[in-house]
Amino acid sequence: MGLFEKCFQFTDADKIRRLGLYPYFRPISTEQDTEVVINGKRVLMLGSNSYLGLTNHPRVKEAAVKAVERYGTGCAGSRFLNGTLDLHLQLEHELGEFLGKEAVLLYSTGFQANLGIISGLVEKGNYAITDKSDHASILEGCKLSFGETKRFRHNDMESLRKVLERLPQDAGKLIVVDGVYSMEGDIAPVPEIIKLARRYNAQVMVDDAHGLGVLGKTGAGTCEHYGVTQDVDVIMGTFSKSLASLGGFAASCKEVIEYLKHHSRPLIFSASISPPNTAAALEALRILKGEPERREWLWRNTKILHDGLRSLGFNIGTSQTPVIPVYVGDVMKVFQMCMMLHDEGIFVNPVVPPGVPPGRSLIRVSCMATHTPEQMYFSLEKFEKVGKALGVI
């Protein structure tokens, strides 16, 4: 088969377009807020990961503008060589203090962070042990490493124990889980994972992309939520969700961070996070710490949607967070539901295989702190209308 033959044979997207059901790459022409404009139509945004609603906060935008004025638009090199700014060091310092970790290392994206951490730490003769629902970036980080990858059933501690039991006791082992699962919306049982890790001589890494700013007494994430920050060896996170920017990080003890600085290929060979992105994330972190009421608003809206969708008869699985899956099952029905909701003024995300297992296709709903209760109730009315029309409820 020629290299491009698969490209010319790929017609799935066009088939969906011809049916008027293609739900991807919808062009937004306004800032990421509770409402956005797409092709001139204003719709309620229920598909954003801006959990605290900070992407258009005046202080965040002002910080980004000032960073461009002082540092320019980019660093023109990697952190390893010419691309480290004092601004990067400041963000690393404040993040470390907030998370309760000795040291932090910034990456250009969250995806890069997982690639860099896992491939940097898991060497030949080591093992990466992942939950079957882990994010794709975790799986790609495992592929990039020279170690062997083992997987366990989602949030199933007996399955994890069996995996660990079969591995050499003295081999290096890294258990990697999402703190909050980005499709299911449930939370990893981190304390139980730590107990198994200690029993079988393994380290624990938590990808807290969807937990940072959402969980914990101060919003420091899943580890704070459980009170196990010091027992988790590596915390990974992103700036593209609650922190209203772009980038990622690793937080750990100073020795691990020092090692990654000199052995993490996605860090060494990628341009560093840009000045405006760095400044925006730093200012968003400061707002997160200074405005705890945002998390109260977020959880108020989450409760309205959780209770409302369940009472209407929708299956939202085991969601415990502002990430809410509405399980539909059939792929085409998911596309229909997504576009019917769009026509009713609601933006949601369709998730189909390989993003979820076959038969588990869903509509992914996520709420923001800045949504109003009225917007939440409006969305429930539209979900009821579309759900009944399609026979989902």
DAKA-V541562 format. One record per residue. N is the residue number from 0. RES is the residue in one letter. PSI is psi in degrees with one decimal (999 if undefined). D_FIRST is the distance of its C-alpha to the first C-alpha in Angstrom with 1 decimal. Layout:
n=N res=RES psi=PSI d_first=D_FIRST
n=N res=RES psi=PSI d_first=D_FIRST
//
This chain:
n=0 res=M psi=131.8 d_first=0.0
n=1 res=G psi=156.0 d_first=3.8
n=2 res=L psi=-44.0 d_first=6.5
n=3 res=F psi=0.9 d_first=8.3
n=4 res=E psi=-39.9 d_first=6.4
n=5 res=K psi=-31.7 d_first=8.1
n=6 res=C psi=-44.6 d_first=11.2
n=7 res=F psi=-23.8 d_first=11.6
n=8 res=Q psi=-7.7 d_first=11.4
n=9 res=F psi=108.5 d_first=13.9
n=10 res=T psi=1.4 d_first=17.2
n=11 res=D psi=-45.3 d_first=19.3
n=12 res=A psi=-41.4 d_first=21.5
n=13 res=D psi=-36.9 d_first=22.2
n=14 res=K psi=-42.7 d_first=23.3
n=15 res=I psi=-37.6 d_first=25.8
n=16 res=R psi=-43.1 d_first=27.0
n=17 res=R psi=-26.4 d_first=27.8
n=18 res=L psi=-4.1 d_first=29.9
n=19 res=G psi=24.2 d_first=31.7
n=20 res=L psi=11.2 d_first=30.9
n=21 res=Y psi=117.9 d_first=28.5
n=22 res=P psi=7.1 d_first=30.4
n=23 res=Y psi=160.3 d_first=28.7
n=24 res=F psi=37.0 d_first=29.5
n=25 res=R psi=123.2 d_first=32.9
n=26 res=P psi=114.5 d_first=34.7
n=27 res=I psi=130.2 d_first=38.0
n=28 res=S psi=13.8 d_first=40.6
n=29 res=T psi=175.7 d_first=43.3
n=30 res=E psi=157.7 d_first=43.9
n=31 res=Q psi=95.7 d_first=42.7
n=32 res=D psi=-171.5 d_first=45.8
n=33 res=T psi=-23.8 d_first=46.8
n=34 res=E psi=143.9 d_first=46.1
n=35 res=V psi=164.2 d_first=43.5
n=36 res=V psi=126.2 d_first=42.9
n=37 res=I psi=119.6 d_first=39.5
n=38 res=N psi=42.2 d_first=39.4
n=39 res=G psi=-2.2 d_first=43.2
n=40 res=K psi=128.5 d_first=43.7
n=41 res=R psi=127.5 d_first=45.4
n=42 res=V psi=153.4 d_first=44.0
n=43 res=L psi=123.5 d_first=45.1
n=44 res=M psi=106.9 d_first=42.6
n=45 res=L psi=31.2 d_first=41.9
n=46 res=G psi=18.7 d_first=38.5
n=47 res=S psi=149.8 d_first=39.6
n=48 res=N psi=11.4 d_first=39.7
n=49 res=S psi=72.1 d_first=42.8
n=50 res=Y psi=-33.6 d_first=45.0
n=51 res=L psi=0.2 d_first=48.1
n=52 res=G psi=38.0 d_first=47.7
n=53 res=L psi=-1.9 d_first=48.0
n=54 res=T psi=-22.1 d_first=45.3
n=55 res=N psi=19.8 d_first=48.0
n=56 res=H psi=133.3 d_first=51.0
n=57 res=P psi=-39.7 d_first=53.3
n=58 res=R psi=-36.9 d_first=53.7
n=59 res=V psi=-44.4 d_first=50.0
n=60 res=K psi=-40.6 d_first=49.4
n=61 res=E psi=-40.1 d_first=52.4
n=62 res=A psi=-40.9 d_first=51.3
n=63 res=A psi=-42.5 d_first=47.9
n=64 res=V psi=-45.4 d_first=49.7
n=65 res=K psi=-35.1 d_first=52.2
n=66 res=A psi=-39.2 d_first=49.4
n=67 res=V psi=-42.4 d_first=47.8
n=68 res=E psi=-35.0 d_first=51.2
n=69 res=R psi=-43.7 d_first=51.9
n=70 res=Y psi=-11.4 d_first=48.6
n=71 res=G psi=-169.9 d_first=46.4
n=72 res=T psi=-17.5 d_first=43.0
n=73 res=G psi=173.7 d_first=41.1
n=74 res=C psi=-13.4 d_first=41.6
n=75 res=A psi=31.8 d_first=39.3
n=76 res=G psi=175.6 d_first=38.4
n=77 res=S psi=161.5 d_first=37.9
n=78 res=R psi=-34.6 d_first=40.7
n=79 res=F psi=-33.3 d_first=40.8
n=80 res=L psi=-98.7 d_first=41.8
n=81 res=N psi=4.4 d_first=43.3
n=82 res=G psi=19.2 d_first=42.2
n=83 res=T psi=123.9 d_first=44.9
n=84 res=L psi=156.8 d_first=47.5
n=85 res=D psi=-27.1 d_first=50.7
n=86 res=L psi=-38.6 d_first=49.4
n=87 res=H psi=-45.3 d_first=46.6
n=88 res=L psi=-36.3 d_first=49.2
n=89 res=Q psi=-43.9 d_first=51.4
n=90 res=L psi=-41.7 d_first=48.7
n=91 res=E psi=-41.7 d_first=47.9
n=92 res=H psi=-48.1 d_first=51.6
n=93 res=E psi=-34.3 d_first=52.3
n=94 res=L psi=-43.6 d_first=49.2
n=95 res=G psi=-44.7 d_first=50.3
n=96 res=E psi=-42.3 d_first=53.8
n=97 res=F psi=-42.2 d_first=52.6
n=98 res=L psi=-17.0 d_first=50.3
n=99 res=G psi=31.6 d_first=52.7
n=100 res=K psi=150.4 d_first=50.5
n=101 res=E psi=-39.4 d_first=51.6
n=102 res=A psi=154.6 d_first=48.7
n=103 res=V psi=146.7 d_first=45.8
n=104 res=L psi=126.7 d_first=42.8
n=105 res=L psi=143.7 d_first=41.1
n=106 res=Y psi=164.2 d_first=37.3
n=107 res=S psi=-31.2 d_first=35.7
n=108 res=T psi=166.5 d_first=34.3
n=109 res=G psi=-38.3 d_first=34.6
n=110 res=F psi=-45.4 d_first=30.9
n=111 res=Q psi=-35.5 d_first=31.5
n=112 res=A psi=-47.0 d_first=34.6
n=113 res=N psi=-40.1 d_first=32.9
n=114 res=L psi=-46.7 d_first=30.2
n=115 res=G psi=-40.3 d_first=33.0
n=116 res=I psi=-52.5 d_first=35.5
n=117 res=I psi=-46.4 d_first=33.4
n=118 res=S psi=-26.9 d_first=31.4
n=119 res=G psi=-30.7 d_first=34.7
n=120 res=L psi=-33.2 d_first=36.7
n=121 res=V psi=106.2 d_first=34.5
n=122 res=E psi=179.7 d_first=34.1
n=123 res=K psi=133.0 d_first=33.0
n=124 res=G psi=-8.7 d_first=35.2
n=125 res=N psi=170.5 d_first=35.7
n=126 res=Y psi=137.3 d_first=34.5
n=127 res=A psi=128.3 d_first=33.5
n=128 res=I psi=117.3 d_first=34.6
n=129 res=T psi=149.7 d_first=33.5
n=130 res=D psi=142.7 d_first=34.3
n=131 res=K psi=-14.0 d_first=31.5
n=132 res=S psi=8.1 d_first=32.4
n=133 res=D psi=152.7 d_first=32.3
n=134 res=H psi=151.3 d_first=30.8
n=135 res=A psi=-33.0 d_first=27.1
n=136 res=S psi=-30.9 d_first=28.5
n=137 res=I psi=-44.5 d_first=30.2
n=138 res=L psi=-39.4 d_first=27.1
n=139 res=E psi=-35.1 d_first=25.3
n=140 res=G psi=-38.0 d_first=28.5
n=141 res=C psi=-41.9 d_first=28.3
n=142 res=K psi=-36.1 d_first=24.7
n=143 res=L psi=-22.2 d_first=25.9
n=144 res=S psi=168.6 d_first=28.9
n=145 res=F psi=8.5 d_first=29.1
n=146 res=G psi=-175.5 d_first=30.9
n=147 res=E psi=141.5 d_first=30.0
n=148 res=T psi=132.8 d_first=29.7
n=149 res=K psi=145.9 d_first=31.7
n=150 res=R psi=148.8 d_first=32.0
n=151 res=F psi=157.9 d_first=34.9
n=152 res=R psi=148.0 d_first=35.6
n=153 res=H psi=119.4 d_first=36.6
n=154 res=N psi=24.4 d_first=40.2
n=155 res=D psi=104.5 d_first=40.9
n=156 res=M psi=-28.2 d_first=43.1
n=157 res=E psi=-38.6 d_first=43.4
n=158 res=S psi=-42.3 d_first=39.6
n=159 res=L psi=-42.7 d_first=39.8
n=160 res=R psi=-42.2 d_first=42.7
n=161 res=K psi=-38.4 d_first=40.9
n=162 res=V psi=-48.0 d_first=38.0
n=163 res=L psi=-37.8 d_first=40.5
n=164 res=E psi=-29.9 d_first=42.5
n=165 res=R psi=-5.2 d_first=39.7
n=166 res=L psi=153.1 d_first=39.2
n=167 res=P psi=133.7 d_first=41.3
n=168 res=Q psi=-37.3 d_first=44.5
n=169 res=D psi=0.2 d_first=44.5
n=170 res=A psi=148.6 d_first=40.8
n=171 res=G psi=131.5 d_first=40.1
n=172 res=K psi=132.4 d_first=38.9
n=173 res=L psi=114.5 d_first=38.2
n=174 res=I psi=123.3 d_first=38.3
n=175 res=V psi=123.3 d_first=36.6
n=176 res=V psi=155.4 d_first=37.4
n=177 res=D psi=139.9 d_first=37.6
n=178 res=G psi=-54.3 d_first=41.3
n=179 res=V psi=126.4 d_first=40.7
n=180 res=Y psi=128.5 d_first=37.5
n=181 res=S psi=-15.7 d_first=35.9
n=182 res=M psi=-44.3 d_first=35.0
n=183 res=E psi=-29.1 d_first=37.6
n=184 res=G psi=8.9 d_first=40.4
n=185 res=D psi=173.1 d_first=42.0
n=186 res=I psi=136.3 d_first=43.3
n=187 res=A psi=141.4 d_first=42.4
n=188 res=P psi=70.8 d_first=45.4
n=189 res=V psi=-42.2 d_first=45.6
n=190 res=P psi=-39.3 d_first=49.1
n=191 res=E psi=-36.1 d_first=47.8
n=192 res=I psi=-40.5 d_first=44.7
n=193 res=I psi=-42.1 d_first=47.1
n=194 res=K psi=-43.9 d_first=49.3
n=195 res=L psi=-37.5 d_first=46.4
n=196 res=A psi=-43.5 d_first=45.2
n=197 res=R psi=-36.6 d_first=48.6
n=198 res=R psi=-34.9 d_first=49.0
n=199 res=Y psi=21.1 d_first=45.8
n=200 res=N psi=51.7 d_first=45.9
n=201 res=A psi=160.9 d_first=43.1
n=202 res=Q psi=160.1 d_first=43.0
n=203 res=V psi=132.3 d_first=42.3
n=204 res=M psi=132.0 d_first=40.3
n=205 res=V psi=120.4 d_first=40.6
n=206 res=D psi=107.0 d_first=38.3
n=207 res=D psi=33.8 d_first=40.9
n=208 res=A psi=-42.2 d_first=39.0
n=209 res=H psi=4.0 d_first=40.5
n=210 res=G psi=-30.9 d_first=43.7
n=211 res=L psi=127.4 d_first=45.1
n=212 res=G psi=-11.1 d_first=47.7
n=213 res=V psi=-48.7 d_first=47.6
n=214 res=L psi=160.5 d_first=49.0
n=215 res=G psi=156.4 d_first=52.0
n=216 res=K psi=-38.4 d_first=55.6
n=217 res=T psi=2.5 d_first=54.8
n=218 res=G psi=12.6 d_first=51.1
n=219 res=A psi=-2.1 d_first=49.9
n=220 res=G psi=-164.9 d_first=47.4
n=221 res=T psi=-42.1 d_first=46.6
n=222 res=C psi=-40.0 d_first=48.3
n=223 res=E psi=-39.1 d_first=51.4
n=224 res=H psi=-41.5 d_first=51.2
n=225 res=Y psi=-11.1 d_first=51.6
n=226 res=G psi=35.7 d_first=53.8
n=227 res=V psi=24.0 d_first=51.5
n=228 res=T psi=-44.9 d_first=50.5
n=229 res=Q psi=-15.6 d_first=51.9
n=230 res=D psi=-10.2 d_first=50.2
n=231 res=V psi=128.6 d_first=46.6
n=232 res=D psi=-37.6 d_first=45.3
n=233 res=V psi=130.1 d_first=42.9
n=234 res=I psi=126.6 d_first=42.8
n=235 res=M psi=148.9 d_first=39.8
n=236 res=G psi=173.0 d_first=40.1
n=237 res=T psi=163.2 d_first=39.0
n=238 res=F psi=-3.3 d_first=40.9
n=239 res=S psi=0.7 d_first=38.7
n=240 res=K psi=-100.3 d_first=40.6
n=241 res=S psi=-25.8 d_first=44.3
n=242 res=L psi=14.1 d_first=44.8
n=243 res=A psi=31.5 d_first=43.6
n=244 res=S psi=-142.8 d_first=41.5
n=245 res=L psi=133.6 d_first=38.2
n=246 res=G psi=176.1 d_first=37.8
n=247 res=G psi=177.4 d_first=38.1
n=248 res=F psi=159.3 d_first=40.3
n=249 res=A psi=136.4 d_first=41.0
n=250 res=A psi=128.6 d_first=44.6
n=251 res=S psi=-164.1 d_first=46.0
n=252 res=C psi=161.4 d_first=48.7
n=253 res=K psi=-30.4 d_first=49.2
n=254 res=E psi=-41.9 d_first=47.8
n=255 res=V psi=-43.2 d_first=44.4
n=256 res=I psi=-40.4 d_first=44.1
n=257 res=E psi=-40.4 d_first=45.3
n=258 res=Y psi=-45.5 d_first=42.6
n=259 res=L psi=-35.8 d_first=39.8
n=260 res=K psi=-29.0 d_first=41.1
n=261 res=H psi=-0.8 d_first=40.4
n=262 res=H psi=-1.9 d_first=37.3
n=263 res=S psi=103.1 d_first=35.2
n=264 res=R psi=-42.3 d_first=32.3
n=265 res=P psi=-20.8 d_first=31.5
n=266 res=L psi=-50.3 d_first=35.2
n=267 res=I psi=-33.8 d_first=35.6
n=268 res=F psi=20.9 d_first=32.6
n=269 res=S psi=146.4 d_first=32.9
n=270 res=A psi=146.6 d_first=35.5
n=271 res=S psi=162.0 d_first=38.3
n=272 res=I psi=135.4 d_first=39.2
n=273 res=S psi=157.4 d_first=40.8
n=274 res=P psi=-48.2 d_first=44.6
n=275 res=P psi=-35.9 d_first=44.7
n=276 res=N psi=-41.1 d_first=42.4
n=277 res=T psi=-47.6 d_first=44.6
n=278 res=A psi=-38.9 d_first=47.8
n=279 res=A psi=-44.3 d_first=46.7
n=280 res=A psi=-39.9 d_first=45.7
n=281 res=L psi=-44.6 d_first=49.0
n=282 res=E psi=-37.3 d_first=51.1
n=283 res=A psi=-38.4 d_first=49.3
n=284 res=L psi=-41.9 d_first=50.1
n=285 res=R psi=-37.2 d_first=53.7
n=286 res=I psi=-42.1 d_first=53.9
n=287 res=L psi=-44.5 d_first=52.3
n=288 res=K psi=-32.5 d_first=55.1
n=289 res=G psi=-12.1 d_first=57.8
n=290 res=E psi=70.7 d_first=57.1
n=291 res=P psi=-18.9 d_first=56.8
n=292 res=E psi=-23.3 d_first=57.6
n=293 res=R psi=-39.6 d_first=54.0
n=294 res=R psi=-32.6 d_first=52.8
n=295 res=E psi=-43.6 d_first=55.6
n=296 res=W psi=-42.2 d_first=54.4
n=297 res=L psi=-45.3 d_first=50.8
n=298 res=W psi=-29.3 d_first=52.0
n=299 res=R psi=-49.2 d_first=54.3
n=300 res=N psi=-37.2 d_first=51.4
n=301 res=T psi=-44.5 d_first=49.2
n=302 res=K psi=-41.5 d_first=52.0
n=303 res=I psi=-45.4 d_first=52.4
n=304 res=L psi=-44.6 d_first=48.8
n=305 res=H psi=-54.6 d_first=48.6
n=306 res=D psi=-42.3 d_first=51.8
n=307 res=G psi=-46.6 d_first=51.1
n=308 res=L psi=-40.8 d_first=47.6
n=309 res=R psi=-43.0 d_first=48.8
n=310 res=S psi=-26.7 d_first=51.9
n=311 res=L psi=-14.2 d_first=49.9
n=312 res=G psi=7.2 d_first=48.0
n=313 res=F psi=149.1 d_first=44.6
n=314 res=N psi=110.9 d_first=42.9
n=315 res=I psi=19.7 d_first=42.5
n=316 res=G psi=-136.0 d_first=41.9
n=317 res=T psi=25.4 d_first=43.5
n=318 res=S psi=134.9 d_first=43.4
n=319 res=Q psi=8.3 d_first=46.3
n=320 res=T psi=-178.6 d_first=45.5
n=321 res=P psi=-7.2 d_first=44.8
n=322 res=V psi=115.4 d_first=41.2
n=323 res=I psi=112.1 d_first=41.5
n=324 res=P psi=132.1 d_first=38.7
n=325 res=V psi=102.8 d_first=39.4
n=326 res=Y psi=129.1 d_first=37.5
n=327 res=V psi=-40.8 d_first=36.3
n=328 res=G psi=-66.3 d_first=33.6
n=329 res=D psi=132.1 d_first=31.7
n=330 res=V psi=-49.5 d_first=28.9
n=331 res=M psi=-35.0 d_first=29.9
n=332 res=K psi=-32.9 d_first=33.5
n=333 res=V psi=-45.6 d_first=32.9
n=334 res=F psi=-42.0 d_first=31.5
n=335 res=Q psi=-46.8 d_first=34.4
n=336 res=M psi=-42.5 d_first=36.9
n=337 res=C psi=-48.1 d_first=35.7
n=338 res=M psi=-30.3 d_first=35.9
n=339 res=M psi=-40.3 d_first=39.2
n=340 res=L psi=-39.5 d_first=40.7
n=341 res=H psi=-45.1 d_first=39.5
n=342 res=D psi=-27.3 d_first=41.4
n=343 res=E psi=0.8 d_first=44.4
n=344 res=G psi=22.4 d_first=44.3
n=345 res=I psi=124.9 d_first=42.6
n=346 res=F psi=119.5 d_first=39.5
n=347 res=V psi=169.9 d_first=37.7
n=348 res=N psi=129.5 d_first=34.2
n=349 res=P psi=136.6 d_first=31.9
n=350 res=V psi=117.0 d_first=30.1
n=351 res=V psi=168.3 d_first=27.5
n=352 res=P psi=141.8 d_first=24.9
n=353 res=P psi=6.9 d_first=23.5
n=354 res=G psi=-27.1 d_first=26.7
n=355 res=V psi=162.3 d_first=28.8
n=356 res=P psi=153.9 d_first=28.3
n=357 res=P psi=138.3 d_first=27.5
n=358 res=G psi=-2.6 d_first=30.7
n=359 res=R psi=24.5 d_first=32.2
n=360 res=S psi=145.8 d_first=31.2
n=361 res=L psi=164.4 d_first=34.1
n=362 res=I psi=121.5 d_first=35.8
n=363 res=R psi=121.0 d_first=36.6
n=364 res=V psi=138.6 d_first=40.0
n=365 res=S psi=139.2 d_first=41.7
n=366 res=C psi=164.3 d_first=45.1
n=367 res=M psi=158.0 d_first=46.8
n=368 res=A psi=-31.4 d_first=50.4
n=369 res=T psi=-3.0 d_first=51.2
n=370 res=H psi=148.2 d_first=50.5
n=371 res=T psi=156.4 d_first=53.8
n=372 res=P psi=-35.8 d_first=54.8
n=373 res=E psi=-39.5 d_first=55.1
n=374 res=Q psi=-37.3 d_first=51.4
n=375 res=M psi=-44.3 d_first=50.5
n=376 res=Y psi=-35.2 d_first=52.7
n=377 res=F psi=-44.7 d_first=51.2
n=378 res=S psi=-36.9 d_first=47.7
n=379 res=L psi=-37.5 d_first=48.9
n=380 res=E psi=-43.5 d_first=50.3
n=381 res=K psi=-38.2 d_first=47.0
n=382 res=F psi=-41.3 d_first=45.1
n=383 res=E psi=-45.5 d_first=47.7
n=384 res=K psi=-50.0 d_first=47.3
n=385 res=V psi=-40.5 d_first=43.5
n=386 res=G psi=-41.2 d_first=43.4
n=387 res=K psi=-39.2 d_first=45.9
n=388 res=A psi=-33.6 d_first=44.1
n=389 res=L psi=-3.6 d_first=40.9
n=390 res=G psi=20.5 d_first=42.6
n=391 res=V psi=-31.8 d_first=41.6
n=392 res=I psi=999 d_first=45.3
//
